[in-house]
Amino acid sequence: MKTIDQLSNLYSRGKLSRRGFMQGATALGLTISAASMLAVKAEAATPKKGGTLRIGQGHGSTTDSLDPGTFENGFTAVLGYAIANHLTEVGPDGKLRPELAESYEASADAATWRFNLRKGVTFHNGKSLTTEDVIDSFNHHRGKDSKSAGKGLLSAVKSIKADGNTVVFELANGNADFPFIVSDYHFAIRPSKGDGTIDWASGIGTGSLVLKNFEPGVRAESTHYADYWKENAGYIDELLQLSIVDTTARQNALMNGEVDVIDRVDPKTVHLLKRVPTVNIIEITGTLHYTFPMRLDHKPFDNADLRMALKLAVKRQEMVDKILLGHGVLGNDHPISVANQFHNGDLPQREFDADKARFHYKKSGFSGTLKLSASDAAFAGAVDAAQLLKASAAQAGIKIDVVREPNDGYWSNVWNKKGWCAAYWGGRPTEDWMFSAAYTADTKWNDTAWKTTPAAIKFNKIVKAARKELDQKKRRAMYYECQALINEDGGAIVPMFANLIAGLDKKVGHSDTMAGNWELDGSKAPERWWINS
């Protein structure tokens, strides 16, 4: 006899009628009332087609563009995944799976990767997907003059060519994680123009939704693509994305029924939202972490003692308690989460130490006031976190002036430009990907400009060696050392890893398992979620 869970699963998948479910449930000893309640729950978990999903996001800027190479925040990531597909994707269970590639395989040294394209896929304009579209989409990021944020991730790619319906990537060195790399939100497949370039300006893709309107920093509107190729996905008729960077305004929009979903729920208001009868809270532990990057190309952050003084001046537990209200864990000045495969749990946790901070600060020779730029566009509570850092640093004799920056344009005008600021990273599924995105010398998003110190040079060499290492034990040791090098010498203060917290109207349906690699089910909520009538 089947269990209740098995019956519920069959019913939610449409494999069992309501009458059959009720008969099976009562046969297992449930009352009619209890069986009815389970039936209602199972019905809510059954994907339904139709409806409009309205998402209020704590991201978005007037400088946003439809060029996937420029995507730099959660708004464009969600939009990009909604209107386009990639060769691979990270599934709700956190595991990699094929997407536009029906399958893929590597050479013995992991230096050659073959992606066999799925047949029958069309773009929103009716054009069939070809190898040319894939090749030109990747070359869009690889050109000599390309300013794509994804360029560094493809620096090892020597050539991309077609072999029948297969796209072949030749890498300078083996990379066991390459299939993960091609799932990155920058590498959306867009239609080729036939001249080696792609049509990104139109917003045409192969995704479940067709872009109808895009107002950077304000909204994006999309509608269902009738010929979408993927089964059991793309349920909604319409998607409305609203950029609501202000945390309070975003929360009010959900409570007032103006949106159905909000991301980046402030931990301070989770308990309030839980009281709203129409709202569900979803909380996932992933790789999201909050940082205060110090750029080594801006004095005085080129001084290792000053960087160490500031790292020792942080009260991390205080930040987790007061900023995250316990909805997270301590960071240790490197970007690898406990959720990652090769997290270095042997590395001693850095603690606040006023005496040691004062020692390194005096040794640095600097005696002025340091400016720390912050905005809640970086993360909810970023300005308060900066103030906490200012207060704890003062105990070590370090003076900090917190500069409150405007929310709009923060990611274009402050982050990756000013010497010291607040920031966040969604993290990456693999160590190599995280390092390649933000810490190696060749990536545009190296927001600490940590490139030329002896430790940074050593780090870059190890990353390249670990990338092609197939022995997992050796690879673990290499990544442990990488984390230690960043922790000791790097420019990143990483005080905490934050849980991903979203607020949903109870009419929004979703599977029990959701991806934690990005907010909103790996930024794929528009494709994976549905509206219950």
N, C-alpha and C positions, 0 to 999 in steps of 0.2 A: 504494500500500500504506500502511496506517495505521502510525503510530509506536507505540512501547511506551506512551507516555503516553496516547495516544488509546485504545489497547486497555484500559489500566488504568481509564481514566475510564468507558468503556462497561461494563466488568465491574462496577465498584463501583456503578454506577447500575442494574444489573440488565438492561442492554440486550444483554448478551453472556453466553453460558453459560461455565462453567469450561472445558469441552472446547474451545469456540471460542477462548477466551483462550489456552489452552495451544497450540493449533494455530497461532494468529497469532503468538505469542511465539517459538515455535521456528522458524517460517518466517522470522523476522527475525534468526535466528542465535543465539538464546539456548539454553542447555542446558536439559534438563528440570529440573535442580535450580534453576537461576536463575529459570526461568519459574514454578516452584512457589513460590519465595520471594516473587516479585512478586504471585502470586495471593493468597497469605496476606495480604500488605500491602493489596491491593485489597479483600479481604474485610473486613478490619478497618475500612476506610474506608466500608463500606456500612452505612447506618443500619439498625438493628434495633429492633424493637418489644419492649417488655417490660422487666422488671427494675426495681430500685430504685436511685436515685441519691442518695447520701449526701454532703452538702456541709458541711464544717466551715469556718465563716466567722469572720474576725477582726473581726466587727461584731456589733451587737446590744446592746440595753439593756432593762432592766426597764421603762423609760418608753416603749418602742415602742408604737405603736398601729396599727390597721388603717385609720385615717383617712389616705388618701393625701396629704392636705395636711400631715401631720406627719412624713412619711418624711424621715429625715435621715441614714441610713447604708446601707451595702451590703446588710445583711440584709433590710431592708424593701424595698429597691430590687429585689433578686432575687425576693423573695416577690411584690411587686406585679406585676412583669412575668410571673410564672408563672401567677397567677390572673386576670389582666386583660390587656386589650389597649388600644392607643392609636390615635389616628387615623393616625399614621405611626410608622415605626420606622427606626432606623439599622441597616442590614444588616451582615452579617459583613465586607463589603468597605468599610465606613465610609460608604457612600452612603445617602442617604435614600430610603425607598420607602414606598408606601401600606400601611396595615395595615387597620384597620376602615374607613378611607376607601378606596374602590376606586380613586378618582382625585381630583385636586384641581387647581384653577386660580386664577389671580389676575387682578385688574383691572390695567390698564396702569400705575397708580400704586402697585400692591402694597398698597393700603389695604383692598381687599375680597378675601377668600379664600373660595372655595366648595369644600367637601369633600363629595363624593358618596359616600354610605354604601354599604357592601357589603351585599348582600341574603343572606338565609338564615343570618345569625349569631344564635345564641341564647345567653342567659346560662345559668349552671349550674342555675337553677331552671326552665328551659324557656321563659322569657320571650324574645320576639324583640327584637333590637336596634332601637331607634327613634331618631329625631332628638331626642325628648324626653330620652332617656337621656344623649345627648351634651351637649345644652344644659345640663341640670341638673348634669352632672358638671363642666363648666367653671365654671358659676356658683357651685359649691361653694367655689371658690377666690377668687371675685370679690366676694363680698358685703362690705358695709361693715364688718361685724363679723368677717369672716373673718380667721383667724390663720394661714392656709395659708402655707407657705414658698414656694409657687409664685405667690402673689398678685402679686408684683412683675413676674413674667414676663408677666402678662396685663393690666398696667396700661394698655396702649394700646388694649385692646379696648373699643369703645364699646357694641356690641350683638352678640348672637348670636341668630339666628332660623332657622326652618326654611323651606325652599322645596321642598315635595314631600319627596323622600328626600335632600335636600341640606341641609347645615348651613352657614349663611353668617355669617362673622365680619366685622364692620365695625370697622376700626381707626382710631384718631385720626390716625395717620400711617402712611405706607407702611412695610412691613417685609418685605424680601426673604427673611429667614430664618424667617418665621413658621411654615412647615411643619416646620422643625426643632424649634421651641419646643414644638409640641403633642406631640412624641414624648417629652418629659421625663417621668420616672417618677412625678411628682406627678399628672399629668393622665390617670390611668387612667379608663376609662369604666366606671361602675358603674350598676346599675339605678335608675331614677327611682322615687320613692315616689308620684309623681303629684301632689305638692303643691309642686313646685319644689325639693325636696331629694332626696338620694340615699341609698340603703341601703349604707353602707360597713361598718357594724358586723358584718354577716354574712360578709363576705369574698367575696360572690358577684361573679363577673365573667364574662368571655367567654373567659378564658385556657385553656391546654391542661391545667391542673391545677385540681382542686377542693380548697379548703382544708378540712381535717378537724380540725386542732388547731393552736392558736397559744398558746404560752406566751412572752410577751415576755421577751427577754433570755436565753431558754433554747433553744426549738425551735419549728419549724413543720412540720407534716406535711400533705401534699397527695397526692391520687390523680388518675389520668388521667381527663380528661373525654371520654367516649365520642363526644360530638357536636361535638368541636372542629372548627372550620370550615377551618383552615389545612392545606393539603397539605404534605407533606415537612417536618413539624414535629410536636413533641409525641410523642416516641417512648416515653418511660419510663412505667411503670405507677405508680410511687410516687416521691415526693420527700421526703427528710428533710433539713431544714436545722437545723444545730446552731450555736449561738453559742459559739465557742471563742476568746475574745479573747486569751488567753494564747498567745504565739507558739510556745513550746516544746510546750505541750499540743496545739496544733493540728498541729504537725509530727509528734508522736508518734502522734496519732490516725491519720494517714495511713500512717505506717510500720507500725503495728500492725494495719492493715486495718479500723479502726473507722469510717473514712470513705473515700470514693472520691475526693474532691476537696478541696483546701484553697486558699484565696486568700491573698494577702498573705504569700507566702513571704519569710522574712527573708533578704536577700542573704547574710548571714553563714552561712546553712545550706544554700544552694543546692548547694554542692559535696558536702555530705553526702547530701542527698536524691538526687543524681544517681547515687550509689553503690548505692542500693537497687534491686535487680533488678526490682521490681514497679512502680516509679514513673517517670513521665515528667515533665519540667519544660517548661513553656510560658512563654515570655518575649516580651512585646509592648511596643513603644515607642508611647506614646500621649500623653495630656494630663495624666496624674496628676502632681500636684506637691505638695510638702511646704512648709508655711509656718509662720511665727511671727507671727500677726497682732497688731498693736499697736492698741488701740482709742483713737481720738482723743477719745472722751467720758470717758476715764479719765486723769487727770493722772498722770504728766507727759508722756504720749504725745501730748498736744495740741501739744507743742512740736516744730516742724519740725526744729530742729537736733538735738534728742535722737533723733528718728527716724532722721535721716541718720547720726548717730554710730553707732547700732546697726547700720545697714545696712553701714557701712564696717568694722565690727568682726567681720564674718563671714568665715571662711575656707571658701569654698564648695567648692573642690576637695578640701579635707580632708574635708568632709562626704560628698561623692560617693565618695571613696576609702574612708573608714572606716565610714560608715553604709550606703551602697549597694554598697560593694565594687566600684565601677565599673559597676554596673547602673543607669546613669542619666546625666544630663547636667546641666551647671550651670544654675541659675536666675538671673534678672537682676531680681528684685524686681518682676515683673509676671506675670500668669497665662497668657500666650499661649505655647503650645508651638511648637517647630519643626515639629510635625505640623500646626499650623493654617495656613490659607491665607494669612493676613496677618501672620505672625510678623515682628517688626521686627528683622531681622538687622543693621541699620545702627546700632542702639543700642549704644554701648560697653559691654562687659562690666564690671560693677562688681567690683572686686577688694578684698581686705583691705588697709587702709591705716591703720595704728595712729596715725600723726601726724595725718592728716585727721580720724580718728574722735575723737581727743583734742581737736582744735581745736573741732569742732562740739559735743562734750560740754561743754567749758568754756563755750562760747558759750550753751548752753542754760540755764546757771545751776543745773542740778540737780547734787546732790552725794551723794545718798543711795544706798541699795541697791535695785535693781530686782528685783521678783519675777517669775519666769518659770514659769508652771505647765506641766507636761508629764506625759504618760502614754503608754505604748505603745499605748493605745487610739487615740491620734491617728495614729500610724504606727509600724511596727516600728523600734525604735531611737530613738524620739523623745526619751526621757530622755537617752540618750547624746549625741544631737545637741545638746540643750540644754546639756549639760555642756561640749561642745566650744565652743559659743558663749560660755559663761561664761568659759572659759579664754582664748579669743582676745580677748574684750572686756577682760579684765583687763590685757592688754598695752597697752591704750589708757587704763588707769586707770578703767575702768567696772566697778562691782561689781554682780554678778548673783547672786541667790539662787534656785536651781532648786527649785521646789516639786513634789514627786512626788505627783500626784493619783491617786485610785482609778480603775481602769479602768471599773467600772460607774458609769453615770450621767455619764461625762465629757462627752458631747455635750449633755447637758441642764443640767448644773450648772457647767461650766467654760467650754467653748467658747461664744463669742458673749455671754459674761457677764463674765468676768474681764478685767482690763486687758491682759494679755499671756499668750499660751499657745501651745502647739504645735497644729497642725491639718494637715489635708490637703484637697485638692480633686481630685476625679476629672477635673476639666476639662470642657469642653463642645466640641461639634463646630464651633461658630462663635464668632467674636470677640464678636459682639453678645450671644449667649447667655451666654457666660462673664461678660461685664461686667454683664449684667442680673441674673445670678444672685447675684453677690457684691460688686459695686462701685458700682452706681448708687444714688442716694440713696433710691429708693423700694423697694428690696428688703429683706426681713426678714433675709436672710442676709448683709448687709453687715457682716462680722465685724471690720472695722477702724473702722466708724462714720466713714468718710471721706466727708463730705457737704458741709461748709460752708466749707472753705478756698477761696481763689480758684482754685486748681488743680482742686479737686474740682468746683466749679461749672462751670468751663470743660469739664472732662471730661464731665460730664453733658450739656452742650449738644452736644458733638461726637458723643457716642453716639447721641443722638436724630437728629442730622442724617445721620450715616452709615447709620443703620438704613434710611432710605428712598432712599439714593443708589444709583442703578442703574449709574453709571459706575464700573467696577471700579478704574480708576487713581485716581480721586478718593477712593474708599472706602478703598483701601490707605493713602493718605496720612493720612486721618483716623484709622484704626486705629493707624498708626505713632505718631501724636501721642498717642493715648490711652495707649499703652504707656509712652511717655516721661513722661507726667504722673504715672502711678502709680509708676513707677520713682523719680522725683525727689521727689514729695511724699506719696505714699500711705503707709498704715500697714502694708503687707504686706512682711515679709521673706520672699522666696522664694529659698531657697538652692539648690534642686535639683528636677529633674524625675525621677521614679523610673519605671523600667520596671515593667510589670504582670507579676508572676511568680506562677504557679500551679503546684501540684503535683497530678498526676492518677495514679490507679491505671491501669496499662496496659490494663485492660479497658474503660476509658471511651473511647468513640469520639467524634470530632468532625471537622469539615471542616478542610481545610488552611488556609483563610482564616478568621480570627476578628477580631471587632470590638475596637477598642482604646479606644472612647469610655468604657467602664466596665470594671471587672474582670469576669472570667468571661464572656468573649464578649459584652461590652456588657450584662452582668447578665442575659443570656438563655440561659445554659447549660442550665437545666431544659427549655427548649423545643427547643434546637438540638442537644444532645448525646444520646448513647445508650450503652447497655451492651452490650458484646460478650460473648457467652457463652463 
